[in-house]
């Protein structure tokens, strides 16, 4: 008799941690993280390491032009539903309501690049 297609194969058979419910996996992982911190073995990022990691992630995601276009469209759709905001932009002729540090009418610069 041929083997049923519903039978688990070596490739699909999940054991141990992989077979657990995601909620249970998170509970176990959380305990491991807490234990590592309590014993002093966990890595804690310095502010500079965190900035570097964030910068690297931002550079990586910004190379995905399709993703950036999608989030830009989503932001544009969101802001255009705010009628009061759109009216305020219309009253100023599309000019920014804030001034840049160089005196131009573009968006204000909040941090160094």
N, CA, C and O atoms as CSV, one atom per row, in Angstrom:
chain,resi,resn,atom,element,x,y,z
A,1,UNK,N,N,0.846,-1.176,0.000
A,1,UNK,CA,C,0.000,0.000,0.000
A,1,UNK,C,C,0.894,1.242,0.000
A,1,UNK,O,O,1.864,1.290,0.757
A,2,UNK,N,N,0.589,2.267,-0.844
A,2,UNK,CA,C,1.428,3.465,-0.885
A,2,UNK,C,C,1.316,4.269,0.400
A,2,UNK,O,O,0.285,4.269,1.072
A,3,UNK,N,N,2.402,4.950,0.720
A,3,UNK,CA,C,2.448,5.766,1.932
A,3,UNK,C,C,1.526,6.972,1.774
A,3,UNK,O,O,1.498,7.599,0.715
A,4,UNK,N,N,0.772,7.297,2.822
A,4,UNK,CA,C,-0.154,8.425,2.788
A,4,UNK,C,C,0.622,9.737,2.720
A,4,UNK,O,O,1.683,9.867,3.331
A,5,UNK,N,N,0.088,10.716,1.972
A,5,UNK,CA,C,0.760,12.009,1.861
A,5,UNK,C,C,0.612,12.822,3.144
A,5,UNK,O,O,1.286,13.839,3.308
A,6,UNK,N,N,-0.264,12.390,4.059
A,6,UNK,CA,C,-0.447,13.095,5.322
A,6,UNK,C,C,0.558,12.672,6.383
A,6,UNK,O,O,0.651,13.298,7.439
A,7,UNK,N,N,1.303,11.622,6.110
A,7,UNK,CA,C,2.305,11.138,7.061
A,7,UNK,C,C,3.459,12.129,7.138
A,7,UNK,O,O,3.907,12.632,6.108
A,8,UNK,N,N,3.946,12.417,8.341
A,8,UNK,CA,C,5.095,13.328,8.434
A,8,UNK,C,C,6.329,12.702,7.802
A,8,UNK,O,O,6.590,11.511,7.973
A,9,UNK,N,N,7.069,13.496,7.087
A,9,UNK,CA,C,8.314,13.027,6.490
A,9,UNK,C,C,9.463,13.538,7.332
A,9,UNK,O,O,9.264,14.311,8.269
A,10,UNK,N,N,10.648,13.110,7.001
A,10,UNK,CA,C,11.820,13.545,7.739
A,10,UNK,C,C,11.974,15.068,7.666
A,10,UNK,O,O,12.425,15.698,8.623
A,11,UNK,N,N,11.591,15.662,6.511
A,11,UNK,CA,C,11.725,17.105,6.333
A,11,UNK,C,C,10.676,17.888,7.123
A,11,UNK,O,O,10.948,19.008,7.554
A,12,UNK,N,N,9.475,17.317,7.323
A,12,UNK,CA,C,8.401,18.071,7.964
A,12,UNK,C,C,8.221,17.744,9.438
A,12,UNK,O,O,7.505,18.458,10.141
A,13,UNK,N,N,8.849,16.691,9.917
A,13,UNK,CA,C,8.698,16.299,11.311
A,13,UNK,C,C,9.394,17.326,12.195
A,13,UNK,O,O,10.595,17.566,12.063
A,14,UNK,N,N,8.629,17.926,13.094
A,14,UNK,CA,C,9.188,18.945,13.982
A,14,UNK,C,C,9.309,18.353,15.374
A,14,UNK,O,O,8.387,17.711,15.878
A,15,UNK,N,N,10.445,18.577,15.976
A,15,UNK,CA,C,10.690,18.039,17.307
A,15,UNK,C,C,11.153,19.137,18.240
A,15,UNK,O,O,11.584,20.204,17.804
A,16,UNK,N,N,11.059,18.860,19.532
A,16,UNK,CA,C,11.609,19.756,20.540
A,16,UNK,C,C,11.071,21.170,20.464
A,16,UNK,O,O,9.865,21.391,20.355
A,17,UNK,N,N,11.989,22.125,20.525
A,17,UNK,CA,C,11.639,23.542,20.564
A,17,UNK,C,C,10.813,23.947,19.342
A,17,UNK,O,O,9.860,24.716,19.467
A,18,UNK,N,N,11.170,23.437,18.171
A,18,UNK,CA,C,10.470,23.795,16.934
A,18,UNK,C,C,9.025,23.314,16.933
A,18,UNK,O,O,8.184,23.904,16.255
A,19,UNK,N,N,8.723,22.267,17.671
A,19,UNK,CA,C,7.369,21.720,17.694
A,19,UNK,C,C,6.472,22.435,18.701
A,19,UNK,O,O,5.259,22.223,18.710
A,20,UNK,N,N,7.057,23.273,19.542
A,20,UNK,CA,C,6.278,23.956,20.581
A,20,UNK,C,C,5.449,25.093,19.998
A,20,UNK,O,O,5.737,25.618,18.922
A,21,UNK,N,N,4.427,25.447,20.733
A,21,UNK,CA,C,3.618,26.611,20.380
A,21,UNK,C,C,4.501,27.860,20.483
A,21,UNK,O,O,5.358,27.930,21.364
A,22,UNK,N,N,4.305,28.841,19.603
A,22,UNK,CA,C,5.114,30.064,19.655
A,22,UNK,C,C,5.082,30.751,21.022
A,22,UNK,O,O,6.091,31.303,21.464
A,23,UNK,N,N,3.932,30.719,21.689
A,23,UNK,CA,C,3.823,31.344,23.015
A,23,UNK,C,C,4.777,30.673,24.005
A,23,UNK,O,O,5.445,31.350,24.787
A,24,UNK,N,N,4.835,29.350,23.967
A,24,UNK,CA,C,5.717,28.600,24.864
A,24,UNK,C,C,7.184,28.864,24.511
A,24,UNK,O,O,8.022,28.976,25.405
A,25,UNK,N,N,7.496,28.964,23.225
A,25,UNK,CA,C,8.866,29.275,22.806
A,25,UNK,C,C,9.299,30.620,23.378
A,25,UNK,O,O,10.417,30.755,23.875
A,26,UNK,N,N,8.411,31.623,23.308
A,26,UNK,CA,C,8.737,32.953,23.841
A,26,UNK,C,C,8.962,32.910,25.345
A,26,UNK,O,O,9.853,33.584,25.860
A,27,UNK,N,N,8.152,32.112,26.058
A,27,UNK,CA,C,8.322,32.006,27.511
A,27,UNK,C,C,9.700,31.449,27.846
A,27,UNK,O,O,10.389,31.968,28.725
A,28,UNK,N,N,10.096,30.402,27.152
A,28,UNK,CA,C,11.392,29.772,27.408
A,28,UNK,C,C,12.528,30.727,27.046
A,28,UNK,O,O,13.492,30.864,27.799
A,29,UNK,N,N,12.413,31.385,25.896
A,29,UNK,CA,C,13.453,32.328,25.472
A,29,UNK,C,C,13.568,33.486,26.459
A,29,UNK,O,O,14.669,33.958,26.741
A,30,UNK,N,N,12.438,33.938,26.978
A,30,UNK,CA,C,12.443,35.030,27.947
A,30,UNK,C,C,13.195,34.627,29.212
A,30,UNK,O,O,13.979,35.407,29.751
A,31,UNK,N,N,12.953,33.417,29.676
A,31,UNK,CA,C,13.662,32.932,30.867
A,31,UNK,C,C,15.168,32.882,30.615
A,31,UNK,O,O,15.963,33.224,31.491
A,32,UNK,N,N,15.551,32.454,29.420
A,32,UNK,CA,C,16.976,32.391,29.084
A,32,UNK,C,C,17.608,33.770,29.070
A,32,UNK,O,O,18.722,33.955,29.559
A,33,UNK,N,N,16.894,34.737,28.509
A,33,UNK,CA,C,17.408,36.105,28.474
A,33,UNK,C,C,17.555,36.693,29.857
A,33,UNK,O,O,18.547,37.360,30.152
A,34,UNK,N,N,16.569,36.448,30.712
A,34,UNK,CA,C,16.637,36.960,32.088
A,34,UNK,C,C,17.793,36.324,32.845
A,34,UNK,O,O,18.508,37.000,33.584
A,35,UNK,N,N,17.972,35.024,32.656
A,35,UNK,CA,C,19.065,34.324,33.340
A,35,UNK,C,C,20.419,34.853,32.879
A,35,UNK,O,O,21.333,35.014,33.688
A,36,UNK,N,N,20.550,35.123,31.586
A,36,UNK,CA,C,21.819,35.641,31.060
A,36,UNK,C,C,22.127,37.009,31.659
A,36,UNK,O,O,23.274,37.290,32.005
A,37,UNK,N,N,21.112,37.860,31.783
A,37,UNK,CA,C,21.333,39.183,32.375
A,37,UNK,C,C,21.693,39.077,33.850
A,37,UNK,O,O,22.583,39.779,34.333
A,38,UNK,N,N,20.996,38.195,34.564
A,38,UNK,CA,C,21.267,38.037,35.997
A,38,UNK,C,C,22.676,37.517,36.248
A,38,UNK,O,O,23.309,37.889,37.236
A,39,UNK,N,N,23.170,36.661,35.360
A,39,UNK,CA,C,24.505,36.094,35.559
A,39,UNK,C,C,25.602,36.972,34.963
A,39,UNK,O,O,26.788,36.683,35.127
A,40,UNK,N,N,25.210,38.045,34.270
A,40,UNK,CA,C,26.201,38.954,33.701
A,40,UNK,C,C,26.768,38.501,32.370
A,40,UNK,O,O,27.755,39.073,31.905
A,41,UNK,N,N,26.181,37.494,31.741
A,41,UNK,CA,C,26.691,37.000,30.459
A,41,UNK,C,C,26.018,37.654,29.256
A,41,UNK,O,O,26.466,37.467,28.124
A,42,UNK,N,N,24.952,38.414,29.481
A,42,UNK,CA,C,24.225,39.024,28.363
A,42,UNK,C,C,24.958,40.266,27.877
A,42,UNK,O,O,25.524,41.018,28.671
A,43,UNK,N,N,24.943,40.469,26.579
A,43,UNK,CA,C,25.561,41.667,26.002
A,43,UNK,C,C,24.599,42.831,26.142
A,43,UNK,O,O,23.414,42.705,25.830
A,44,UNK,N,N,25.097,43.949,26.603
A,44,UNK,CA,C,24.289,45.162,26.664
A,44,UNK,C,C,24.948,46.196,25.773
A,44,UNK,O,O,26.129,46.508,25.928
A,45,UNK,N,N,24.171,46.723,24.838
A,45,UNK,CA,C,24.704,47.683,23.883
A,45,UNK,C,C,25.025,49.009,24.550
A,45,UNK,O,O,24.267,49.501,25.387
A,46,UNK,N,N,26.160,49.579,24.167
A,46,UNK,CA,C,26.473,50.947,24.569
A,46,UNK,C,C,25.662,51.868,23.657
A,46,UNK,O,O,25.195,51.434,22.604
A,47,UNK,N,N,25.490,53.128,24.046
A,47,UNK,CA,C,24.763,54.045,23.157
A,47,UNK,C,C,25.383,54.119,21.755
A,47,UNK,O,O,24.656,54.208,20.766
A,48,UNK,N,N,26.703,54.084,21.664
A,48,UNK,CA,C,27.356,54.150,20.346
A,48,UNK,C,C,27.073,52.888,19.531
A,48,UNK,O,O,26.823,52.975,18.329
A,49,UNK,N,N,27.110,51.716,20.172
A,49,UNK,CA,C,26.794,50.471,19.460
A,49,UNK,C,C,25.352,50.487,18.966
A,49,UNK,O,O,25.068,50.044,17.853
A,50,UNK,N,N,24.449,50.993,19.787
A,50,UNK,CA,C,23.041,51.061,19.399
A,50,UNK,C,C,22.857,52.008,18.212
A,50,UNK,O,O,22.116,51.696,17.280
A,51,UNK,N,N,23.527,53.162,18.242
A,51,UNK,CA,C,23.444,54.107,17.118
A,51,UNK,C,C,23.971,53.469,15.843
A,51,UNK,O,O,23.374,53.598,14.775
A,52,UNK,N,N,25.097,52.780,15.969
A,52,UNK,CA,C,25.710,52.144,14.807
A,52,UNK,C,C,24.789,51.075,14.221
A,52,UNK,O,O,24.632,50.982,13.004
A,53,UNK,N,N,24.186,50.276,15.086
A,53,UNK,CA,C,23.273,49.229,14.618
A,53,UNK,C,C,22.050,49.844,13.940
A,53,UNK,O,O,21.607,49.359,12.898
A,54,UNK,N,N,21.510,50.896,14.521
A,54,UNK,CA,C,20.360,51.568,13.922
A,54,UNK,C,C,20.696,52.177,12.577
A,54,UNK,O,O,19.906,52.105,11.635
A,55,UNK,N,N,21.872,52.779,12.492
A,55,UNK,CA,C,22.319,53.383,11.234
A,55,UNK,C,C,22.468,52.305,10.163
A,55,UNK,O,O,22.039,52.483,9.023
A,56,UNK,N,N,23.080,51.193,10.544
A,56,UNK,CA,C,23.296,50.096,9.597
A,56,UNK,C,C,21.953,49.544,9.102
A,56,UNK,O,O,21.789,49.278,7.911
A,57,UNK,N,N,21.005,49.375,10.016
A,57,UNK,CA,C,19.683,48.884,9.619
A,57,UNK,C,C,18.974,49.859,8.701
A,57,UNK,O,O,18.339,49.454,7.727
A,58,UNK,N,N,19.082,51.149,9.009
A,58,UNK,CA,C,18.458,52.167,8.168
A,58,UNK,C,C,19.060,52.204,6.778
A,58,UNK,O,O,18.345,52.357,5.788
A,59,UNK,N,N,20.375,52.064,6.705
A,59,UNK,CA,C,21.037,52.045,5.401
A,59,UNK,C,C,20.588,50.833,4.600
A,59,UNK,O,O,20.369,50.924,3.392
A,60,UNK,N,N,20.456,49.718,5.267
A,60,UNK,CA,C,20.080,48.473,4.587
A,60,UNK,C,C,18.656,48.556,4.045
A,60,UNK,O,O,18.409,48.222,2.886
A,61,UNK,N,N,17.727,48.999,4.877
A,61,UNK,CA,C,16.330,49.026,4.441
A,61,UNK,C,C,16.113,50.097,3.380
A,61,UNK,O,O,15.252,49.942,2.514
A,62,UNK,N,N,16.882,51.180,3.435
A,62,UNK,CA,C,16.671,52.254,2.463
A,62,UNK,C,C,17.145,51.879,1.064
A,62,UNK,O,O,16.821,52.578,0.104
A,63,UNK,N,N,17.903,50.794,0.924
A,63,UNK,CA,C,18.313,50.346,-0.410
A,63,UNK,C,C,17.188,49.608,-1.123
A,63,UNK,O,O,17.257,49.392,-2.333
A,64,UNK,N,N,16.152,49.219,-0.382
A,64,UNK,CA,C,15.002,48.519,-0.962
A,64,UNK,C,C,14.019,49.574,-1.468
A,64,UNK,O,O,13.147,50.025,-0.725
A,65,UNK,N,N,14.163,49.961,-2.725
A,65,UNK,CA,C,13.372,51.057,-3.284
A,65,UNK,C,C,11.876,50.753,-3.280
A,65,UNK,O,O,11.064,51.653,-3.065
A,66,UNK,N,N,11.508,49.506,-3.513
A,66,UNK,CA,C,10.084,49.149,-3.516
A,66,UNK,C,C,9.491,49.347,-2.119
A,66,UNK,O,O,8.379,49.855,-1.978
A,67,UNK,N,N,10.236,48.946,-1.097
A,67,UNK,CA,C,9.771,49.109,0.282
A,67,UNK,C,C,9.638,50.588,0.628
A,67,UNK,O,O,8.638,51.006,1.211
A,68,UNK,N,N,10.645,51.375,0.269
A,68,UNK,CA,C,10.611,52.801,0.579
A,68,UNK,C,C,9.447,53.488,-0.139
A,68,UNK,O,O,8.795,54.364,0.429
A,69,UNK,N,N,9.187,53.090,-1.387
A,69,UNK,CA,C,8.060,53.663,-2.126
A,69,UNK,C,C,6.743,53.298,-1.454
A,69,UNK,O,O,5.836,54.125,-1.357
A,70,UNK,N,N,6.645,52.055,-0.990
A,70,UNK,CA,C,5.407,51.607,-0.342
A,70,UNK,C,C,5.153,52.372,0.952
A,70,UNK,O,O,4.023,52.789,1.205
A,71,UNK,N,N,6.179,52.565,1.774
A,71,UNK,CA,C,5.945,53.281,3.027
A,71,UNK,C,C,5.712,54.763,2.762
A,71,UNK,O,O,4.997,55.422,3.517
A,72,UNK,N,N,6.306,55.292,1.702
A,72,UNK,CA,C,6.043,56.683,1.329
A,72,UNK,C,C,4.599,56.878,0.903
A,72,UNK,O,O,3.956,57.857,1.281
A,73,UNK,N,N,4.093,55.934,0.110
A,73,UNK,CA,C,2.682,56.004,-0.301
A,73,UNK,C,C,1.770,55.898,0.907
A,73,UNK,O,O,0.784,56.625,1.021
A,74,UNK,N,N,2.108,54.986,1.809
A,74,UNK,CA,C,1.278,54.791,3.001
A,74,UNK,C,C,1.245,56.076,3.835
A,74,UNK,O,O,0.185,56.477,4.316
A,75,UNK,N,N,2.392,56.713,4.004
A,75,UNK,CA,C,2.440,57.968,4.752
A,75,UNK,C,C,1.661,59.062,4.054
A,75,UNK,O,O,0.956,59.840,4.697
A,76,UNK,N,N,1.786,59.124,2.738
A,76,UNK,CA,C,1.050,60.124,1.975
A,76,UNK,C,C,-0.449,59.920,2.058
A,76,UNK,O,O,-1.212,60.880,2.157
A,77,UNK,N,N,-0.868,58.659,2.018
A,77,UNK,CA,C,-2.296,58.360,2.144
A,77,UNK,C,C,-2.798,58.761,3.524
A,77,UNK,O,O,-3.898,59.294,3.663
A,78,UNK,N,N,-1.997,58.504,4.525
A,78,UNK,CA,C,-2.397,58.804,5.904
A,78,UNK,C,C,-2.538,60.306,6.121
A,78,UNK,O,O,-3.540,60.768,6.667
A,79,UNK,N,N,-1.535,61.064,5.694
A,79,UNK,CA,C,-1.577,62.500,5.938
A,79,UNK,C,C,-2.680,63.161,5.120
A,79,UNK,O,O,-3.264,64.153,5.556
A,80,UNK,N,N,-2.971,62.620,3.940
A,80,UNK,CA,C,-3.994,63.251,3.107
A,80,UNK,C,C,-5.398,63.039,3.661
A,80,UNK,O,O,-6.330,63.707,3.215
A,81,UNK,N,N,-5.579,62.133,4.618
A,81,UNK,CA,C,-6.891,61.952,5.243
A,81,UNK,C,C,-7.119,62.969,6.357
A,81,UNK,O,O,-8.241,63.111,6.843
A,82,UNK,N,N,-6.073,63.673,6.763
A,82,UNK,CA,C,-6.180,64.689,7.813
A,82,UNK,C,C,-6.564,66.011,7.147
A,82,UNK,O,O,-5.700,66.776,6.720
A,83,UNK,N,N,-7.860,66.266,7.064
A,83,UNK,CA,C,-8.369,67.422,6.325
A,83,UNK,C,C,-7.832,68.746,6.877
A,83,UNK,O,O,-7.506,69.648,6.105
A,84,UNK,N,N,-7.739,68.867,8.189
A,84,UNK,CA,C,-7.259,70.116,8.782
A,84,UNK,C,C,-5.803,70.367,8.394
A,84,UNK,O,O,-5.420,71.494,8.079
A,85,UNK,N,N,-5.008,69.317,8.419
A,85,UNK,CA,C,-3.597,69.443,8.051
A,85,UNK,C,C,-3.460,69.847,6.585
A,85,UNK,O,O,-2.676,70.734,6.248
A,86,UNK,N,N,-4.228,69.192,5.721
A,86,UNK,CA,C,-4.159,69.506,4.297
A,86,UNK,C,C,-4.627,70.942,4.038
A,86,UNK,O,O,-4.072,71.628,3.180
A,87,UNK,N,N,-5.645,71.397,4.777
A,87,UNK,CA,C,-6.125,72.773,4.620
A,87,UNK,C,C,-5.048,73.767,5.050
A,87,UNK,O,O,-4.865,74.805,4.414
A,88,UNK,N,N,-4.335,73.445,6.134
A,88,UNK,CA,C,-3.267,74.329,6.605
A,88,UNK,C,C,-2.155,74.426,5.566
A,88,UNK,O,O,-1.599,75.504,5.352
A,89,UNK,N,N,-1.832,73.327,4.929
A,89,UNK,CA,C,-0.816,73.341,3.876
A,89,UNK,C,C,-1.303,74.201,2.716
A,89,UNK,O,O,-0.541,74.985,2.150
A,90,UNK,N,N,-2.571,74.048,2.370
A,90,UNK,CA,C,-3.143,74.836,1.278
A,90,UNK,C,C,-3.112,76.328,1.569
A,90,UNK,O,O,-2.842,77.128,0.674
A,91,UNK,N,N,-3.386,76.710,2.811
A,91,UNK,CA,C,-3.386,78.132,3.180
A,91,UNK,C,C,-1.997,78.742,3.093
A,91,UNK,O,O,-1.866,79.943,2.856
A,92,UNK,N,N,-0.963,77.941,3.278
A,92,UNK,CA,C,0.405,78.473,3.225
A,92,UNK,C,C,1.014,78.295,1.838
A,92,UNK,O,O,2.203,78.544,1.644
A,93,UNK,N,N,0.214,77.872,0.891
A,93,UNK,CA,C,0.725,77.691,-0.465
A,93,UNK,C,C,1.688,76.527,-0.577
A,93,UNK,O,O,2.534,76.504,-1.471
A,94,UNK,N,N,1.567,75.558,0.322
A,94,UNK,CA,C,2.426,74.383,0.282
A,94,UNK,C,C,3.760,74.575,0.970
A,94,UNK,O,O,4.571,73.650,1.013
A,95,UNK,N,N,4.007,75.768,1.514
A,95,UNK,CA,C,5.276,76.025,2.197
A,95,UNK,C,C,5.254,75.399,3.586
A,95,UNK,O,O,4.202,75.265,4.211
A,96,UNK,N,N,6.413,75.027,4.040
A,96,UNK,CA,C,6.543,74.451,5.367
A,96,UNK,C,C,6.221,75.498,6.421
A,96,UNK,O,O,6.486,76.685,6.229
A,97,UNK,N,N,5.651,75.058,7.527
A,97,UNK,CA,C,5.348,75.970,8.625
A,97,UNK,C,C,6.554,76.192,9.524
A,97,UNK,O,O,6.509,77.051,10.405
A,98,UNK,N,N,7.626,75.442,9.325
A,98,UNK,CA,C,8.828,75.607,10.140
A,98,UNK,C,C,9.949,76.127,9.266
A,98,UNK,O,O,9.929,75.954,8.047
A,99,UNK,N,N,10.907,76.751,9.875
A,99,UNK,CA,C,12.074,77.257,9.155
A,99,UNK,C,C,13.279,76.401,9.508
A,99,UNK,O,O,13.448,75.981,10.653
A,100,UNK,N,N,14.101,76.154,8.520
A,100,UNK,CA,C,15.346,75.438,8.758
A,100,UNK,C,C,16.327,76.375,9.438
A,100,UNK,O,O,16.154,77.594,9.425
A,101,UNK,N,N,17.338,75.802,10.021
A,101,UNK,CA,C,18.349,76.619,10.692
A,101,UNK,C,C,19.076,77.530,9.708
A,101,UNK,O,O,19.655,78.539,10.112
A,102,UNK,N,N,19.052,77.182,8.410
A,102,UNK,CA,C,19.711,78.033,7.415
A,102,UNK,C,C,18.777,79.119,6.887
A,102,UNK,O,O,19.159,79.886,6.003
A,103,UNK,N,N,17.532,79.194,7.430
A,103,UNK,CA,C,16.597,80.236,7.038
A,103,UNK,C,C,15.715,79.879,5.863
A,103,UNK,O,O,14.807,80.639,5.527
A,104,UNK,N,N,15.959,78.727,5.219
A,104,UNK,CA,C,15.121,78.346,4.085
A,104,UNK,C,C,13.786,77.822,4.592
A,104,UNK,O,O,13.629,77.572,5.787
A,105,UNK,N,N,12.839,77.659,3.705
A,105,UNK,CA,C,11.503,77.225,4.097
A,105,UNK,C,C,11.317,75.728,4.114
A,105,UNK,O,O,10.193,75.256,4.286
A,106,UNK,N,N,12.374,74.967,3.943
A,106,UNK,CA,C,12.257,73.510,3.929
A,106,UNK,C,C,12.002,72.958,5.312
A,106,UNK,O,O,11.917,73.714,6.280
A,107,UNK,N,N,11.879,71.650,5.416
A,107,UNK,CA,C,11.636,71.037,6.723
A,107,UNK,C,C,12.771,71.324,7.692
A,107,UNK,O,O,13.933,71.414,7.297
A,108,UNK,N,N,12.425,71.464,8.947
A,108,UNK,CA,C,13.435,71.718,9.970
A,108,UNK,C,C,14.348,70.515,10.101
A,108,UNK,O,O,13.885,69.377,10.022
A,109,UNK,N,N,15.610,70.744,10.296
A,109,UNK,CA,C,16.590,69.682,10.481
A,109,UNK,C,C,16.695,69.426,11.971
A,109,UNK,O,O,16.967,70.342,12.747
A,110,UNK,N,N,16.478,68.161,12.378
A,110,UNK,CA,C,16.471,67.859,13.804
A,110,UNK,C,C,17.762,67.254,14.301
A,110,UNK,O,O,18.012,67.269,15.506
A,111,UNK,N,N,18.586,66.726,13.428
A,111,UNK,CA,C,19.825,66.102,13.887
A,111,UNK,C,C,20.880,66.137,12.813
A,111,UNK,O,O,20.590,66.383,11.642
A,112,UNK,N,N,22.098,65.892,13.217
A,112,UNK,CA,C,23.200,65.879,12.253
A,112,UNK,C,C,23.144,64.611,11.429
A,112,UNK,O,O,22.792,63.548,11.940
A,113,UNK,N,N,23.485,64.717,10.174
A,113,UNK,CA,C,23.468,63.547,9.285
A,113,UNK,C,C,24.757,62.784,9.377
A,113,UNK,O,O,24.923,61.769,8.700
